[in-house]
Amino acid sequence: MADCIRTKDILAFLNSESGKRMTQAAGNGKLRKEQPFVLGVAASEIYPEIYQDIQKRSQEADENRKEETILIQGIIDVWFEEEDGLVLLDYKTDRVRNASQLKELYHAQLDYYAQALEQLLEKPVKEKIIYSFCLEGGDHLMKYFWYYLIFINLFAFCTYGIDKWKAKKGAWRVPEKTLLILALIGGSVGAIAGMMCFRHKIRKAKFMITVPVIFVVGGNFADHLAFCKKEKKNVLYRIINLHS
């Protein structure tokens, strides 16, 4: 049984933003788990089309007829209280393709959870969270992105070296446009390294200005992606905030 427990996922959750917020709430005595509830919902809200059709077909329907109520019973996985409102969280292990699919499947469920919690505690629910233990798509995309950067920079470095060698031999040269494009599509680090290592294009202002500018802009973008991956990994790819 212990082999079925994925400790890596549990630790990832505890280190996530939501996990840390839950830990803080638990320390303040404002964390609750497995909260049962019963909620009365109008039939027309759950089955609007069917209910309207029944109303039209029924000869007994009139303006004074009371609408039927459907009782919804469930258990909220986790909810906790912060200074500006309540937060409810639901764990999911569904294997879905993307976060949008998960949201489409469960947004109504969390809406009912929030409604029940607000009626029970008479406090507003400010945030509804789905935490998926199986949604890993974002991590795979980032992994392939870094593989691409490694490849394109090695390719750019080698291309600058080859062009320098051809210049010495008087052979056919790599077009300057191609060298700049390699820097532009993510190979700026390799391009600069090739320029410095092979002493290539360092006397041309077009390269000495353009390539470093591309490096700075691209570096800021890469830093932003790295920050998102490290600090907001779960927010972007494993947690869906369903704000009303």
C-alpha positions in Angstrom: 0.0 0.0 0.0 2.8 2.4 0.8 4.3 2.0 -2.7 1.1 3.6 -4.1 1.8 6.8 -2.2 3.5 9.4 -4.4 5.5 11.3 -1.8 6.9 13.6 -4.5 3.4 14.9 -5.3 2.5 15.4 -1.7 5.7 17.4 -1.0 5.0 19.4 -4.2 1.6 20.3 -2.8 2.9 21.2 0.6 5.5 23.5 -1.0 2.9 25.1 -3.4 1.3 28.4 -2.7 -2.0 26.8 -1.7 -0.2 24.3 0.6 1.6 27.1 2.4 -1.6 29.1 2.8 -3.3 26.0 4.2 -0.4 25.5 6.6 -0.7 29.1 7.8 -4.5 28.7 8.2 -4.0 25.5 10.2 -1.6 27.3 12.5 -4.3 29.9 13.1 -7.0 27.3 13.7 -8.9 28.2 10.6 -8.5 25.1 8.5 -11.3 22.5 8.1 -11.2 19.2 6.2 -13.9 16.8 5.0 -16.8 19.3 5.6 -20.2 17.6 4.9 -23.1 19.7 3.6 -26.6 19.5 2.3 -27.8 22.2 -0.1 -31.3 22.9 -1.5 -31.2 24.0 -5.1 -34.1 24.9 -7.3 -34.8 22.2 -10.0 -34.8 24.8 -12.7 -31.3 25.8 -11.8 -29.9 22.3 -12.3 -32.2 21.2 -15.2 -33.3 24.4 -16.8 -34.4 23.0 -20.2 -36.1 19.9 -18.8 -37.9 21.9 -16.1 -39.2 24.5 -18.5 -40.4 21.7 -20.8 -42.3 20.0 -18.0 -43.8 23.3 -16.9 -45.1 23.9 -20.4 -46.5 20.4 -20.8 -48.1 20.2 -17.4 -51.8 21.3 -17.3 -51.6 21.9 -13.5 -48.8 24.4 -13.8 -49.7 27.9 -12.7 -48.1 31.0 -11.3 -48.8 30.0 -7.7 -47.2 26.5 -8.0 -44.1 26.2 -5.9 -40.9 25.2 -7.7 -39.4 21.8 -6.7 -36.2 21.8 -4.7 -33.4 19.3 -5.2 -31.2 18.4 -2.3 -27.4 18.2 -3.0 -25.3 16.3 -0.5 -21.5 16.3 -0.6 -18.2 16.7 1.3 -15.9 19.6 0.7 -12.3 18.4 0.8 -10.7 21.4 2.4 -11.7 25.0 3.2 -9.9 27.6 5.2 -10.4 31.2 6.3 -8.2 34.2 5.5 -8.6 37.8 6.5 -10.6 38.8 3.5 -12.8 35.6 3.0 -13.1 31.9 2.7 -11.1 29.7 0.3 -12.2 26.2 -0.7 -10.0 23.6 -2.3 -10.8 20.3 -4.0 -8.3 17.6 -4.9 -8.6 15.8 -8.2 -6.7 12.9 -9.7 -8.4 12.8 -13.1 -6.1 12.3 -16.1 -7.1 15.1 -18.4 -5.4 16.7 -21.3 -5.3 20.3 -20.0 -6.5 22.6 -17.3 -9.4 23.9 -19.3 -10.9 20.4 -19.4 -10.6 20.1 -15.7 -12.3 23.4 -15.1 -15.1 22.5 -17.5 -15.8 19.3 -15.6 -15.8 20.7 -12.1 -16.6 24.4 -12.0 -20.3 23.7 -11.3 -19.4 21.4 -8.5 -17.2 24.1 -6.8 -19.9 26.7 -7.3 -22.3 24.5 -5.3 -19.6 23.9 -2.7 -19.1 27.7 -2.4 -22.9 28.3 -2.1 -23.2 25.7 0.6 -20.3 27.1 2.5 -21.6 30.7 2.3 -25.0 29.6 3.6 -23.4 27.6 6.4 -21.0 30.2 7.7 -22.6 33.4 6.4 -19.2 34.5 5.0 -18.2 35.1 1.4 -16.1 32.6 -0.5 -13.4 34.6 -2.2 -11.6 31.8 -4.0 -12.3 28.3 -5.4 -9.3 26.1 -6.2 -8.9 22.8 -8.0 -5.7 21.0 -7.2 -4.8 18.3 -9.7 -2.2 15.7 -8.9 -2.1 14.4 -12.4 -2.0 17.5 -14.6 1.7 17.9 -15.6 1.4 19.4 -19.1 3.2 22.6 -18.2 6.3 20.9 -16.9 6.7 18.9 -20.1 6.4 22.0 -22.2 9.1 23.8 -20.1 11.4 20.8 -20.4 11.2 20.8 -24.2 11.7 24.5 -24.2 15.0 24.2 -22.3 16.1 21.4 -24.6 15.4 23.7 -27.5 17.5 26.5 -26.0 20.4 24.2 -25.4 20.3 22.9 -29.0 19.9 26.3 -30.7 22.7 27.8 -28.7 25.1 25.0 -29.4 24.1 25.2 -33.1 24.7 29.0 -33.1 28.1 28.6 -31.5 29.2 26.0 -34.0 27.8 28.0 -36.9 29.8 31.1 -35.9 32.9 28.9 -35.6 32.3 27.4 -39.0 31.8 30.8 -40.7 35.1 32.0 -39.1 36.9 29.0 -40.5 35.4 29.5 -43.9 36.5 33.2 -43.8 40.1 32.1 -43.3 39.9 29.6 -46.1 38.2 32.0 -48.5 35.3 29.5 -48.9 31.5 30.1 -49.2 30.3 32.1 -46.2 27.3 31.8 -44.0 25.0 34.8 -44.7 25.1 37.5 -42.0 21.3 37.4 -42.0 21.4 33.7 -41.0 23.8 34.4 -38.1 21.6 37.2 -36.7 18.5 35.0 -37.1 20.1 32.3 -35.0 20.6 34.8 -32.2 17.0 36.0 -32.6 15.4 32.6 -32.3 17.0 31.9 -28.9 20.7 31.3 -29.7 22.0 34.7 -28.5 24.2 33.1 -25.8 25.8 30.7 -28.3 26.2 33.6 -30.8 28.0 35.8 -28.3 30.2 32.9 -27.2 31.1 32.2 -30.8 31.9 35.9 -31.5 34.2 36.1 -28.5 35.7 32.6 -28.8 36.5 32.8 -32.5 37.0 36.6 -32.7 34.3 36.7 -35.3 32.2 39.7 -36.3 33.5 41.7 -33.4 34.4 44.6 -35.6 31.0 45.0 -37.1 28.6 47.3 -35.2 25.6 45.4 -36.5 26.7 42.4 -34.6 28.2 44.0 -31.6 25.0 46.0 -30.9 22.2 43.7 -32.2 23.3 40.4 -30.7 23.8 41.8 -27.1 20.4 43.5 -27.3 18.8 40.3 -28.3 20.6 38.5 -25.4 19.3 41.1 -22.8 15.7 40.9 -24.1 15.8 37.1 -24.4 17.4 36.8 -21.0 14.7 38.8 -19.3 12.1 36.5 -20.9 13.9 33.4 -19.8 14.2 34.7 -16.3 10.5 35.3 -16.3 9.8 31.8 -17.4 12.1 30.4 -14.8 10.5 32.4 -12.1 7.0 31.2 -13.1 8.3 27.6 -13.2 9.9 27.9 -9.7 7.5 30.1 -7.8 4.2 29.6 -9.7 4.5 26.2 -11.1 1.4 24.9 -9.4 -0.6 28.1 -10.1 0.0 27.9 -13.8 -0.3 24.2 -14.5 -1.7 22.3 -11.5 -4.0 24.8 -9.8 -7.0 26.4 -11.3 -8.3 29.4 -9.5 -12.1 29.6 -10.2 -12.9 33.2 -9.3 -16.5 34.1 -9.5 
